[in-house]
Amino acid sequence: MMNDRAVIVGAGAAGLATAEALRDRGWTGEIVLVGAEPHLPYDRPPLSKQLLAGKEEFEFVQLTTHEACTSRDIDLRLGVEATRLDTRNKLVHLAGGEAIGYDSLVIATGVDARRLVPAEGIAGVVTLRTFADAMDLRAQMAHGKHVIIVGAGFIGLEVAATAISKGCVVDVVEPTPGVLFGKFPTELAQRIERTHLIKGVRFHFGQVVEEWNVRTGRIESVTLSDGETLRADAALVGIGTAPAVGWLDGAGLEVANGIVCDSQGQAAQDVYAVGDVANWFHPLLGVNQRIEHRLSAGDQAQVVAAVLTGTDVPHLDLPFFWTDQYDEKWQAYGYVHGDAELEVVLDDIDANRLVAVLKNNGYVEAVIGKNAAKQLIPYRRDLRAAAMQKLVRN
Ligand SMILES: Cc1cc2nc3c(=O)[nH]c(=O)nc-3n(C[C@H](O)[C@H](O)[C@H](O)COP(=O)(O)OP(=O)(O)OC[C@H]3O[C@@H](n4cnc5c(N)ncnc54)[C@H](O)[C@@H]3O)c2cc1C
């Protein structure tokens, strides 16, 4: 098996980590890493933060070099899209007509940003998923420009914070009654909302964009459902994502909110999936979950590489993510959702620091911190230990 050919489709964080982990764990066969984007594999979290702010360039986000891939004998095929998967003949068809045979296939195609059909094709309206998107938006976010953000999720809020820091006028349009609605405990979401209000963000809750008003092909303003018209020099559509699975039509894989996998990432015979596109059974959570967090992509890559090389399979950690907005660095570990019971266990206003635990029926399910990386450590350790114990008992 170690001499077989592994094909990995999707050259983002999860795809690259799988390729590297396969080599590190002794895979001696071919490793082909196919990516639709022309860029070397790169890290996405800074796209809405340091890169958008203009503080960093591509070198800051790039995760490898051509030389590093060559030295590890990873056959990197960039700017090539996989268009079809034939599981019967074990072939990945590429745009341009080539088909690559695989012994083991790892799908790491991530997600696509959801789009709003009426805004398609309007200059100045963007989504934010790729390096190219970030550079496009960055070019439009000069001091004094009016930026409309549709969607008060994590991406929308991070972009709002970055836009404010660049001196833009920021309006956020959101159909629900508050930021991060249903995704984050309400009390903490309200704190995040207050920070944005203090910084000058104008929220329009319970609203959608009814009209995208255009002059010579470029966005000029938007009209909301309550009739208000807001100037728009640029607009971000930040309304979530959809797993990039279109190319898998007819491949026979089970697709339900991503590619359905077992607890080791296996989707079918010799087919695995990792990262944002994958809906794994998470042993510590006891449910299937598709996780769009940077660190989970790396964890899953390690598990799949271990399975394929027959080396020690690491335990998947609980989900962990962070979001940086202004000088507030939030981190969350565990199973976070909107309606957990929240207990704030540290609220240091002078240090702008907070730790909160999330409970369900009295059991801690997650811990969230603001500017509290150090203070979270014991909570994370306890939460992980409890989850592992539960796993052993079951
Ligand atoms: C702006 C932004 C900010 C973020 N901030 C945070 C954060 O603060 N904290 C956090 O935990 N997470 C954050 N994330 C999420 C994190 O970046 C993702 O979880 C991570 O990138 C997932 O890696 P992946 O390899 O699964 O997918 P991706 O990084 O999306 O890579 C998938 C790759 O596959 C390619 N591809 C798709 N279809 C095909 C095809 N048919 N053929 C070939 N290639 C294909 C895509 O072009 C892409 O390059 C952020 C994401 C974005 C976009």
The ligand as an SDF file (V2000), in Angstrom:
LIG
                    3D

 53 58  0  0  0  0  0  0  0  0999 V2000
  -11.5890   34.5920    5.2110 C   0  0  0  0  0  0  0  0  0  0  0  0
  -11.5020   33.3700    6.0670 C   0  0  0  0  0  0  0  0  0  0  0  0
  -11.1510   33.5060    7.4070 C   0  0  0  0  0  0  0  0  0  0  0  0
  -11.0750   32.3810    8.2210 C   0  0  0  0  0  0  0  0  0  0  0  0
  -10.7360   32.5470    9.5380 N   0  0  0  0  0  0  0  0  0  0  0  0
  -10.6440   31.4620   10.3390 C   0  0  0  0  0  0  0  0  0  0  0  0
  -10.2770   31.6130   11.7100 C   0  0  0  0  0  0  0  0  0  0  0  0
  -10.0410   32.7260   12.1900 O   0  0  0  0  0  0  0  0  0  0  0  0
  -10.1810   30.4930   12.4760 N   0  0  0  0  0  0  0  0  0  0  0  0
  -10.4410   29.2410   11.9830 C   0  0  0  0  0  0  0  0  0  0  0  0
  -10.3710   28.2600   12.7320 O   0  0  0  0  0  0  0  0  0  0  0  0
  -10.7880   29.0750   10.6850 N   0  0  0  0  0  0  0  0  0  0  0  0
  -10.9010   30.1500    9.8680 C   0  0  0  0  0  0  0  0  0  0  0  0
  -11.2550   29.9800    8.5420 N   0  0  0  0  0  0  0  0  0  0  0  0
  -11.5530   28.6160    8.0480 C   0  0  0  0  0  0  0  0  0  0  0  0
  -10.2920   27.8820    7.5950 C   0  0  0  0  0  0  0  0  0  0  0  0
   -9.5350   28.6920    6.7560 O   0  0  0  0  0  0  0  0  0  0  0  0
  -10.7030   26.5880    6.9010 C   0  0  0  0  0  0  0  0  0  0  0  0
  -11.2550   25.7500    7.8820 O   0  0  0  0  0  0  0  0  0  0  0  0
   -9.5540   25.8850    6.1920 C   0  0  0  0  0  0  0  0  0  0  0  0
   -9.0390   26.6840    5.1720 O   0  0  0  0  0  0  0  0  0  0  0  0
  -10.0300   24.5520    5.6050 C   0  0  0  0  0  0  0  0  0  0  0  0
   -9.0420   24.0080    4.7830 O   0  0  0  0  0  0  0  0  0  0  0  0
   -9.4320   23.0490    3.5590 P   0  0  0  0  0  0  0  0  0  0  0  0
   -8.1150   22.6320    2.9910 O   0  0  0  0  0  0  0  0  0  0  0  0
  -10.4280   22.0600    3.9870 O   0  0  0  0  0  0  0  0  0  0  0  0
  -10.1950   23.9920    2.5150 O   0  0  0  0  0  0  0  0  0  0  0  0
   -9.6490   25.1850    1.6550 P   0  0  0  0  0  0  0  0  0  0  0  0
   -8.6120   25.9390    2.4140 O   0  0  0  0  0  0  0  0  0  0  0  0
  -10.8430   25.9190    1.1580 O   0  0  0  0  0  0  0  0  0  0  0  0
   -8.9330   24.4820    0.3960 O   0  0  0  0  0  0  0  0  0  0  0  0
   -9.6570   23.7740   -0.5750 C   0  0  0  0  0  0  0  0  0  0  0  0
   -8.9620   23.9270   -1.9080 C   0  0  0  0  0  0  0  0  0  0  0  0
   -9.5240   23.0180   -2.8310 O   0  0  0  0  0  0  0  0  0  0  0  0
   -9.6170   23.6540   -4.0910 C   0  0  0  0  0  0  0  0  0  0  0  0
  -10.6500   22.9900   -4.8950 N   0  0  0  0  0  0  0  0  0  0  0  0
  -12.0000   23.0790   -4.7710 C   0  0  0  0  0  0  0  0  0  0  0  0
  -12.6120   22.3270   -5.7050 N   0  0  0  0  0  0  0  0  0  0  0  0
  -11.6280   21.7620   -6.4560 C   0  0  0  0  0  0  0  0  0  0  0  0
  -11.6150   20.8820   -7.5740 C   0  0  0  0  0  0  0  0  0  0  0  0
  -12.7460   20.4130   -8.1190 N   0  0  0  0  0  0  0  0  0  0  0  0
  -10.4150   20.5130   -8.0800 N   0  0  0  0  0  0  0  0  0  0  0  0
   -9.2460   20.9530   -7.5370 C   0  0  0  0  0  0  0  0  0  0  0  0
   -9.2050   21.7830   -6.4860 N   0  0  0  0  0  0  0  0  0  0  0  0
  -10.3760   22.1790   -5.9280 C   0  0  0  0  0  0  0  0  0  0  0  0
   -9.9810   25.0780   -3.7320 C   0  0  0  0  0  0  0  0  0  0  0  0
   -9.6970   25.9430   -4.8140 O   0  0  0  0  0  0  0  0  0  0  0  0
   -9.0990   25.3170   -2.5220 C   0  0  0  0  0  0  0  0  0  0  0  0
   -7.8680   25.8340   -2.8890 O   0  0  0  0  0  0  0  0  0  0  0  0
  -11.3400   31.0890    7.6970 C   0  0  0  0  0  0  0  0  0  0  0  0
  -11.7060   30.9690    6.3400 C   0  0  0  0  0  0  0  0  0  0  0  0
  -11.7780   32.0910    5.5330 C   0  0  0  0  0  0  0  0  0  0  0  0
  -12.1770   31.9540    4.0920 C   0  0  0  0  0  0  0  0  0  0  0  0
  1  2  1  0
  2  3  1  0
  2 52  2  0
  3  4  2  0
  4  5  1  0
  4 50  1  0
  5  6  2  0
  6  7  1  0
  6 13  1  0
  7  8  2  0
  7  9  1  0
  9 10  1  0
 10 11  2  0
 10 12  1  0
 12 13  2  0
 13 14  1  0
 14 15  1  0
 14 50  1  0
 15 16  1  0
 16 17  1  0
 16 18  1  0
 18 19  1  0
 18 20  1  0
 20 21  1  0
 20 22  1  0
 22 23  1  0
 23 24  1  0
 24 25  2  0
 24 26  1  0
 24 27  1  0
 27 28  1  0
 28 29  2  0
 28 30  1  0
 28 31  1  0
 31 32  1  0
 32 33  1  0
 33 34  1  0
 33 48  1  0
 34 35  1  0
 35 36  1  0
 35 46  1  0
 36 37  1  0
 36 45  1  0
 37 38  2  0
 38 39  1  0
 39 40  1  0
 39 45  2  0
 40 41  1  0
 40 42  2  0
 42 43  1  0
 43 44  2  0
 44 45  1  0
 46 47  1  0
 46 48  1  0
 48 49  1  0
 50 51  2  0
 51 52  1  0
 52 53  1  0
M  END
$$$$
